[in-house]
Amino acid sequence: MGNMIADLNKQIQLVEYNFLNLLQKVTTDLHAIDYDYDAAGTKLRKKVVQGNNTTTTDYIGGIHYINGSIDFIQTAEGRADRASDGTYTYSYFISDHLGNNRVTINTAGIITQVNDYYPFGLTFNDYAEGQENLFKYNGKEEQEETGWYDYGARMYMPDIGRWGVIDPMSETYYGVSPYNFALNNPIYFIDPDGNFTIGVHKKLTKDALKKFGYSDNVRDLIGHYASVYADSPNKLIRFFSGMSKRSSIDYSGTKNSQDTSSPVESTRHSMEGDHESIGNSAAMRRGQKFGWKKIFEAAKEGTIGSYGENSKGAKAFGVGLHALQDSKVHKGVKFSSHDHLADLGNNQAEGYAASITESAVLVTEVLNGEYSNLESGTTLDVSGIGSKELSTLVNSVLKSGVDNVTLMNYHQKPEDSAQIGSGQIINQR
């Protein structure tokens, strides 16, 4: 119900869906397009009939077949195109903070494709030499026949910034159109598969927990505590950002989180209060020390997987992780002079935030005697950690018996993009 069934402006006469509500058949003035999926909804095949010509594309674990022959293989950094003689030519993608593939280069360093995007994904100033890479906006595959992008759960129309079917999570966002894309804010939010929209804090947290094997339920809960609970944005911000509160969670502990005049609340974001004059570096360090203190408080409550709603562990871990993530992006600036736009698209800062997020997860595990994710040669970003907490962590790492674990304390001035630091190697072999 509520699905688009035709788009005459694009000469699309009929759109049909299967019982999973996934696109099954599209009939245009020029094409008849059929899609096949497995039982879980993963796309397996696309067949396009145009006149007397039929083109069948099979999708098998990143390997793309055209009419039964390998066309190209997706790699972590790009793709390998197969020539008719069986040899492969490698290409590499350069993407932005939203995962949009912007530039394609070959092994000789020659640019073979350039894509620029309007905020909602429509392209301009395109250039392509040779075989075009169709994985463009958010890294999703463009459907040549319709101009839609395949996000897995839904097809997205970048020319109007809308989905063709209702958001299955629409009840979470009553105030926004069920056809909206990324809560109408695609510069800040991403929608990785067409099912849900996540902010940066939540994404960083869920990505780290996924890397270390945590369940979807744990990732969603802790991601919520590191974003919505820790940030406690007002109703207007929650409305436009999609940060919904849960009726089963008590948010009173962070209700004043956005009080810019309070040094206490500023610390939660590793920033300087409006009426303070301690300097950016001191504010950043204060926030980091606070963040690690909270992480250690959480560790005393048990492992991350044991935290439940309204538990001391979930609250402390979420607030602490939020402060550590903010320290890498805000770098101690004043609340009043904080430029939200400066945070966006900063791949380097988000990379640092991702690193300290993973480190916080590992530290919590190590403090609880869990060493399965602590590998030899691991570097933990413990920037700003207090001396007491550092001593406790060193002893815990020593007990693990894992070789060559480096504890790095990075120093970064607000005006600098890169961070430098000093490290301490534990169990050096």
Secondary structure, DSSP 8 states (H G I E B T S, - for coil): ------BGGGTEEEEEE-TTS-EEEEEESS-EEEEEE-TT--EEEEEEEETTEEEEEEEETTEEEETTEEEEEE-SSEEEEE-TTS-EEEEEEEE-TT--EEEEEETTS-EEEEEEE-TTS-EEEEEE-SS---B-GGG-EE-TTT--EE-SSSEEETTTTEESS--TTGGG-TTS-TTBSGGG-TTT-B-SSSS--B-HHHHHHHHHHHHTT--HHHHHHHHHIIIIIHH---HHHHHHHT----TTS--GGGTTTT-TT-HHHHHTTT-B-TT--S-HHHHHHHHHHHHHHHHHHHHHT--GGG--TT-HHHHHHHHHHHHHHHHHHTTT-BSTT--HHHHTT-HHHHHHHHHHHHHHHHHHHHHTT--TT--TT-EEE-TT--HHHHHHHHHHHHHHT-S-EEEEEEE--TT-SS-EEEEEEES--
